[in-house]
Amino acid sequence: MTDLQISLLAIGGTLVVGVLIFNKWQEYKAKKTVENAFGDGHDDVLMNPDAPVDSIVRHEPSLDGEVQPVEDVPQHHEPMHTDAATEMDAPVAIQDKELPVDELIDCVIPLEFETPVRGEKILAEIADLKYVGKKPVHFIGQSHSGERDVIAVGGAYTCLFAGVQMVSRNGPLNELEYSEFIMKLRAIADNLSAHPDIPDMNKVMVNARELHQFVAEHDAQLSVNIAANGAPWALNTLLAALEKMGFDQRPDGRLMMPDGDGGSLFTLSTNVSVSETMTSRLTLLLDVPCVAPARDGFGAMAACARSLATRLGGTVVDDGNQPISKLALDEISGQVHEFYAAMAEAQIPAGSLRAQRLFS
């Protein structure tokens, strides 16, 4: 081996060692950045609900599932009523409690019994009918006293109400799903000696499309991004710290901030795959129609974003990596309140069972 070859090998080895040392140093700095950010002397992530947020951007998913920027809050729509509900003597409405069959968002079909039927017999017949296509199916029963509730073992019922959900984020109920629902419901009616009152398919499809229009126009989301000002953050250290602060990690890698009642307040994404070791961007996302106004999901998410940006040495930015002015932030905050008011007026208040079912 010549002196030149030996020299080249030595230089190459030095460069490789240098790159390895540099990478290790970068990982060390990223880890220390996160450790220092979440060490002693810092308040909780939701320490100040009134803290200002440098930037926030509102989004609404388009019909193809992609998230697109939105400028205006949807206009108010009058509440929708199904023909099945108007044909019944008393609609299946939400009164003292929310029932799984709801005339506002379900196509509700009554099945009247010749004589009262025990709950266990009904449960055995309806056990396999939980979905048609991607639309959920639910049942409630009416007792001799006229009270309506979920079917229970030991109960006796004079009428059964079957409801298929007319809309979800996947789209409205279609003719094929409705036909499958009716076919299976007729079989249940035959086995229970019941008389179903089947509404006209065309009217049901019109109701489903109208409700889908409401869902499409109110399927709003808010997102906040925190971008690293310098070196990226060590992911393993960051995730551990976020979990200690109250975030629950999902199988898909997203972290969820619980609302304290078994639901989600908002989520956090690291924007990298599970194989990555560092990230330079975090995204907080609020599913607006699924969170009740009283929980102040917007304020909680804004405070969390501001706190994380301060701790980690980052900046709160929009999807275009640009800050938004305080004036723009105040305008969006006002739109959120208008959005909640519009949903409440349409009898589908944000965070209610109705809203959670429609926007599932």
Secondary structure, 3 states (H helix, E strand, C coil): CCHHHHHHHHHHHHHHHHHHHHHHHHHHHHHHHHHHHCCCCCCCCCCCCCCCCCCCEEEEECCCCCEEECCCCCCCCCCCCCHHHHHCCCCCCCCCCCCCCCCCCEEEEEEEEEEEEEHHHHHHHHCCCCEECCEEEEEEEECCCCCEECCCCCCEEEEEEEEEECEECCEECCHHHHHHHHHHHHHHHHHHCEEECCCCHHHHHHHHHHHHHHHHHCCCEEEEEEEECCCCEEHHHHHHHHHHCCCEECCCCCEEEECCCCCEEEEEECCCCCCCCEECEEEEEEEHHHCCHHHCHHHHHHHHHHHHHHHHCEEEECCCCCCCCHHHHHHHHHHHHHHHHHHHHCCCCCCCHHHHHHCC
